[in-house]
Amino acid sequence: MLLGLPVLIGLITACTDNARQEAATGKEGTPAKISQSPPNSPAEAVLSFLLWYQANREKLYAINLVHNNPPSGNDTTKVYRVNFEGAKAFMSYFEQSGLVSEEYLQYFRDYFRKADHVFLTEPQYDGPPAYFDADLVMLAQDFPTQEAELKAALVQQEQIDGNNAQVVLIFEEYGMKLYYKLTQKNGKWLVSAIENLGGA
């Protein structure tokens, strides 16, 4: 049966509109490795950030973020407090990377202030300090640390809305799903927020 020209045009328009809608909403397709992401895409920006963190994590871990942790000698009478000088040095690394936005730096400022407030109101003397018992970037205690593992992450979703973007990564081996919010500045995607969405 032959379709009239108006019907055919209507079908083509509907298919095109559906494709545009899927692109605009970031509809999930078959997940692909993040290492296969196109250049200058939000997902590629996330990978660059993760590889930068992997390369610098040792230096960042060497920064003392909590006073009196671990306790000096056997003295466990001194409460934990945030080392704000260390926190400043920690954030400086991220700022100099050129891979994060001001929003992400502000997140850390607020995080350290909140942690210190908790130490003041709920004194802690030993054990893993509250707010510092998981990796501050990967938001987990067990997470991928090797370049190959990071590159093997699957992009479950990539959504772009003007100068904002969202990327959801799955690290299958670790049962991790991380959400990344990005902001575009001067044509470059910058990480603005990270959230652990739980298991894959």
VENZIRA-V342373 format. One record per residue. N is the residue number from 0. RES is the residue in three letters. PHI is phi in degrees with one decimal (none if undefined). NEAR is the number of other ideal C-beta (glycine too) atoms within 8 Angstrom. Layout:
n->N res->RES phi->PHI near->NEAR
n->N res->RES phi->PHI near->NEAR
This chain:
n->0 res->MET phi->none near->2
n->1 res->LEU phi->-88.4 near->3
n->2 res->LEU phi->-94.5 near->7
n->3 res->GLY phi->-68.4 near->6
n->4 res->LEU phi->-57.7 near->6
n->5 res->PRO phi->-60.4 near->6
n->6 res->VAL phi->-67.3 near->8
n->7 res->LEU phi->-62.1 near->9
n->8 res->ILE phi->-63.1 near->8
n->9 res->GLY phi->-62.5 near->8
n->10 res->LEU phi->-64.5 near->9
n->11 res->ILE phi->-62.4 near->8
n->12 res->THR phi->-62.7 near->8
n->13 res->ALA phi->-63.8 near->8
n->14 res->CYS phi->-64.2 near->8
n->15 res->THR phi->-64.7 near->8
n->16 res->ASP phi->-62.4 near->8
n->17 res->ASN phi->-62.9 near->8
n->18 res->ALA phi->-63.8 near->8
n->19 res->ARG phi->-64.6 near->8
n->20 res->GLN phi->-62.6 near->9
n->21 res->GLU phi->-63.5 near->8
n->22 res->ALA phi->-66.4 near->8
n->23 res->ALA phi->-71.5 near->7
n->24 res->THR phi->-93.9 near->7
n->25 res->GLY phi->69.8 near->10
n->26 res->LYS phi->-57.0 near->7
n->27 res->GLU phi->-72.2 near->6
n->28 res->GLY phi->-117.9 near->4
n->29 res->THR phi->-74.0 near->3
n->30 res->PRO phi->-58.9 near->8
n->31 res->ALA phi->-120.9 near->8
n->32 res->LYS phi->-62.3 near->9
n->33 res->ILE phi->-63.3 near->16
n->34 res->SER phi->-67.2 near->7
n->35 res->GLN phi->-96.2 near->5
n->36 res->SER phi->-67.2 near->11
n->37 res->PRO phi->-63.6 near->6
n->38 res->PRO phi->-58.3 near->4
n->39 res->ASN phi->64.3 near->7
n->40 res->SER phi->-90.8 near->10
n->41 res->PRO phi->-57.4 near->13
n->42 res->ALA phi->-63.5 near->12
n->43 res->GLU phi->-65.2 near->13
n->44 res->ALA phi->-63.7 near->15
n->45 res->VAL phi->-64.8 near->14
n->46 res->LEU phi->-61.9 near->14
n->47 res->SER phi->-59.2 near->9
n->48 res->PHE phi->-63.6 near->12
n->49 res->LEU phi->-64.1 near->10
n->50 res->LEU phi->-69.6 near->10
n->51 res->TRP phi->-63.7 near->10
n->52 res->TYR phi->-64.1 near->11
n->53 res->GLN phi->-60.0 near->11
n->54 res->ALA phi->-74.8 near->6
n->55 res->ASN phi->-111.4 near->10
n->56 res->ARG phi->-58.5 near->10
n->57 res->GLU phi->-60.4 near->6
n->58 res->LYS phi->-65.0 near->8
n->59 res->LEU phi->-68.1 near->10
n->60 res->TYR phi->-66.9 near->6
n->61 res->ALA phi->-74.4 near->5
n->62 res->ILE phi->-78.1 near->9
n->63 res->ASN phi->-79.2 near->7
n->64 res->LEU phi->-98.4 near->10
n->65 res->VAL phi->-131.4 near->11
n->66 res->HIS phi->-64.6 near->9
n->67 res->ASN phi->66.2 near->11
n->68 res->ASN phi->-127.6 near->9
n->69 res->PRO phi->-76.6 near->4
n->70 res->PRO phi->-58.6 near->11
n->71 res->SER phi->-70.4 near->6
n->72 res->GLY phi->58.9 near->4
n->73 res->ASN phi->-105.8 near->4
n->74 res->ASP phi->-81.6 near->7
n->75 res->THR phi->-107.6 near->7
n->76 res->THR phi->-92.3 near->4
n->77 res->LYS phi->-90.4 near->9
n->78 res->VAL phi->-75.7 near->8
n->79 res->TYR phi->-71.1 near->12
n->80 res->ARG phi->-143.1 near->10
n->81 res->VAL phi->-69.9 near->13
n->82 res->ASN phi->-87.7 near->10
n->83 res->PHE phi->-69.2 near->8
n->84 res->GLU phi->-66.9 near->6
n->85 res->GLY phi->-65.1 near->10
n->86 res->ALA phi->-61.8 near->12
n->87 res->LYS phi->-63.8 near->8
n->88 res->ALA phi->-65.4 near->9
n->89 res->PHE phi->-59.6 near->12
n->90 res->MET phi->-67.5 near->11
n->91 res->SER phi->-60.6 near->8
n->92 res->TYR phi->-58.1 near->11
n->93 res->PHE phi->-66.9 near->12
n->94 res->GLU phi->-61.3 near->8
n->95 res->GLN phi->-72.2 near->6
n->96 res->SER phi->-65.7 near->10
n->97 res->GLY phi->72.1 near->4
n->98 res->LEU phi->-113.0 near->10
n->99 res->VAL phi->-124.9 near->11
n->100 res->SER phi->-93.0 near->11
n->101 res->GLU phi->-62.0 near->5
n->102 res->GLU phi->-61.5 near->9
n->103 res->TYR phi->-69.7 near->14
n->104 res->LEU phi->-64.5 near->12
n->105 res->GLN phi->-65.3 near->8
n->106 res->TYR phi->-56.7 near->9
n->107 res->PHE phi->-65.8 near->13
n->108 res->ARG phi->-57.5 near->9
n->109 res->ASP phi->-65.4 near->8
n->110 res->TYR phi->-63.1 near->10
n->111 res->PHE phi->-66.5 near->12
n->112 res->ARG phi->-64.4 near->9
n->113 res->LYS phi->-64.9 near->9
n->114 res->ALA phi->-60.8 near->13
n->115 res->ASP phi->-65.9 near->11
n->116 res->HIS phi->-62.3 near->8
n->117 res->VAL phi->-64.3 near->10
n->118 res->PHE phi->-62.2 near->15
n->119 res->LEU phi->-73.9 near->8
n->120 res->THR phi->-86.3 near->5
n->121 res->GLU phi->-132.1 near->7
n->122 res->PRO phi->-51.6 near->7
n->123 res->GLN phi->-128.4 near->10
n->124 res->TYR phi->-114.0 near->10
n->125 res->ASP phi->-149.1 near->5
n->126 res->GLY phi->78.5 near->4
n->127 res->PRO phi->-60.5 near->5
n->128 res->PRO phi->-62.2 near->12
n->129 res->ALA phi->-55.6 near->10
n->130 res->TYR phi->78.1 near->8
n->131 res->PHE phi->-128.1 near->11
n->132 res->ASP phi->-97.2 near->7
n->133 res->ALA phi->-143.1 near->8
n->134 res->ASP phi->-62.5 near->8
n->135 res->LEU phi->-74.2 near->7
n->136 res->VAL phi->-105.9 near->7
n->137 res->MET phi->-85.4 near->10
n->138 res->LEU phi->57.4 near->10
n->139 res->ALA phi->-158.4 near->10
n->140 res->GLN phi->-91.6 near->6
n->141 res->ASP phi->-118.7 near->4
n->142 res->PHE phi->-153.8 near->10
n->143 res->PRO phi->-66.0 near->12
n->144 res->THR phi->-121.8 near->6
n->145 res->GLN phi->-98.7 near->7
n->146 res->GLU phi->-55.8 near->7
n->147 res->ALA phi->-61.9 near->6
n->148 res->GLU phi->-67.0 near->11
n->149 res->LEU phi->-66.5 near->13
n->150 res->LYS phi->-69.5 near->10
n->151 res->ALA phi->-85.9 near->13
n->152 res->ALA phi->-58.2 near->14
n->153 res->LEU phi->-99.0 near->11
n->154 res->VAL phi->-86.4 near->14
n->155 res->GLN phi->-78.8 near->9
n->156 res->GLN phi->-152.3 near->9
n->157 res->GLU phi->-139.3 near->13
n->158 res->GLN phi->-128.1 near->9
n->159 res->ILE phi->-119.0 near->8
n->160 res->ASP phi->-135.9 near->6
n->161 res->GLY phi->65.3 near->4
n->162 res->ASN phi->-93.8 near->5
n->163 res->ASN phi->-120.8 near->10
n->164 res->ALA phi->-148.2 near->13
n->165 res->GLN phi->-133.9 near->13
n->166 res->VAL phi->-133.2 near->14
n->167 res->VAL phi->-116.4 near->13
n->168 res->LEU phi->-110.0 near->13
n->169 res->ILE phi->-117.1 near->11
n->170 res->PHE phi->-105.1 near->15
n->171 res->GLU phi->-56.6 near->8
n->172 res->GLU phi->-62.3 near->7
n->173 res->TYR phi->-103.5 near->9
n->174 res->GLY phi->63.2 near->7
n->175 res->MET phi->-108.0 near->13
n->176 res->LYS phi->-133.1 near->13
n->177 res->LEU phi->-115.8 near->13
n->178 res->TYR phi->-104.0 near->12
n->179 res->TYR phi->-121.9 near->13
n->180 res->LYS phi->-103.6 near->12
n->181 res->LEU phi->-128.1 near->16
n->182 res->THR phi->-126.6 near->12
n->183 res->GLN phi->-94.9 near->10
n->184 res->LYS phi->-134.6 near->8
n->185 res->ASN phi->51.9 near->3
n->186 res->GLY phi->78.3 near->5
n->187 res->LYS phi->-119.1 near->8
n->188 res->TRP phi->-81.7 near->12
n->189 res->LEU phi->-122.7 near->13
n->190 res->VAL phi->-71.4 near->15
n->191 res->SER phi->-112.4 near->10
n->192 res->ALA phi->-161.6 near->10
n->193 res->ILE phi->-134.7 near->11
n->194 res->GLU phi->-139.1 near->8
n->195 res->ASN phi->-87.1 near->10
n->196 res->LEU phi->-91.7 near->7
n->197 res->GLY phi->93.3 near->4
n->198 res->GLY phi->-65.7 near->5
n->199 res->ALA phi->-73.1 near->7
